[in-house]
Amino acid sequence: MADLAGRLLEGLPEAAVVLDPDVTSAYSHDMAGFCVAGEPAVLVLPETVEQVQHILRTATELRVPVVPQGARTGLSGGANAVDGCILLSMVRMNRILELDPVNRIAVVQPGVVNAELSRAAAEHGLAYPPDPSSWESCTIGGNIGTGAGGLCCVKYGVTSEYVLGLDVVLPDGRLLRTGRRTAKGVAGYDLTRLLVGSEGTLGVVVEAVLALRPAPAPQLALAAEFPSADAACTAVCEVMAAGFVPSLLELMDATTVRAVNEMARMGLPDATKALLLVAFDGPGKAEDLAAVAELCRAAGASEVVPAEDRAESDLLLEARRLALPALDRLGTTMIDDVAVPRSRMAEMLRGVARIADRQRLTIGMVCHAGDGNTHPVVVFDATDEAQSARALESFDEIMALGLELGGTITGEHGVGLLKRDWLARELGPVGLELQRQIKAVFDPLGIMNPGKTI
């Protein structure tokens, strides 16, 4: 360790190299439950591209594993330390380098917080649409690493659709530039898309060119209460089949609705088995919302509450924002992230309810219903060994159900440690082998975030 620290200090200021075990331990894991974290050798916090290059050259020379990190808000263990590793925290590389309203791009360092970029873009009448729930704290580098999504994905898409180009330091210290600054470009293999979602296993992002969009008008929302999750899912299918493009389409099951009621006293009826939240931000949003209200009533909604203005819309949407904090109050939580075809979302909700009954556990469901991305939240007592074991079993059963329904094991949280074995099942042997070969091209020594994804 002394040799490693000494070599790192040859190209880094003393304040950028941290050996204090209390500090390194605090940085050794993200927010995922049930994921082991090793003991890192050192934490480094670079501020320049050249410092990152020095760190990776040193790691390559000494054959030391490197675990890149952002704000560690991830939910899959992708930022967890491995024994003897260099924890490479990118949070000090946090500058917005350029914001160009003509070309509608932003050039940023990886430590820029998502919300800070959104606010900076708004000053120019622009928006950076990807909005993870942790947008006030998560970083753009972390969003790129996991291919993050958010509440607005149904209309605006996910992180990969906004990353135009990347500067990436490879394990041997070389700087790779991918992609473009132009609106179009198809030269060569799309290495940019390959790197988005690679979870730090191929290299370290040190700069990103991001597409911006004109800022949308404020949303207008409605809340529809349903007597069953099936009825709410029918409404979702009807809305999408009718050609509507809502800016938000979220679903909460009865367990989640009760938890939110208990936490915030929102006054939702106990008979509500599912709550559907719909919003529009485009021209004619009031007319679209009225038409969707009729579709919800036709699908069996017991109550439809439309907002009259932005303030009322924000109040309605607060229920969705409180969903995870409300479930957290019930015990230890483990958040899954399974996306299925929209047409099979009702089967997913029914299947998870059966799993909860069989395992004698509370499992709340919150869904980005517009794109079929479900978040089953398993609640359990972590001090109860038997209950913890059932929670792990339920987690596996949920992922198996998602694959059975033609879905994927992760829609936006990434694979990390938590779902590594399940990735092999989803990809199949040929897909897994090709991914391992790609990994070997970028990282022949296997030092980049080892043990994650594949």
Salt bridges, closest charged atoms under 4 A:
GLU61 OE1 - ARG7 NH2 2.16
GLU98 OE2 - ARG181 NH2 2.73
GLU136 OE2 - ARG119 NH1 3.42
ASP167 OD2 - ARG177 NE 3.18
ASP172 OD2 - ARG174 NE 2.79
ASP230 OD1 - ARG350 NH1 2.81
GLU250 OE1 - ARG320 NE 2.66
GLU250 OE2 - HIS368 ND1 2.80
ASP281 OD1 - LYS155 NZ 2.55
GLU294 OE2 - ARG297 NH1 2.67
GLU318 OE1 - ARG321 NH1 3.91
ASP336 OD1 - LYS419 NZ 2.84
ASP337 OD1 - HIS375 ND1 3.70
GLU347 OE2 - ARG344 NE 2.99
GLU397 OE1 - ARG358 NH2 2.94
GLU412 OE2 - HIS368 NE2 2.88
GLU412 OE2 - HIS375 NE2 2.78
ASP443 OD2 - LYS439 NZ 2.74
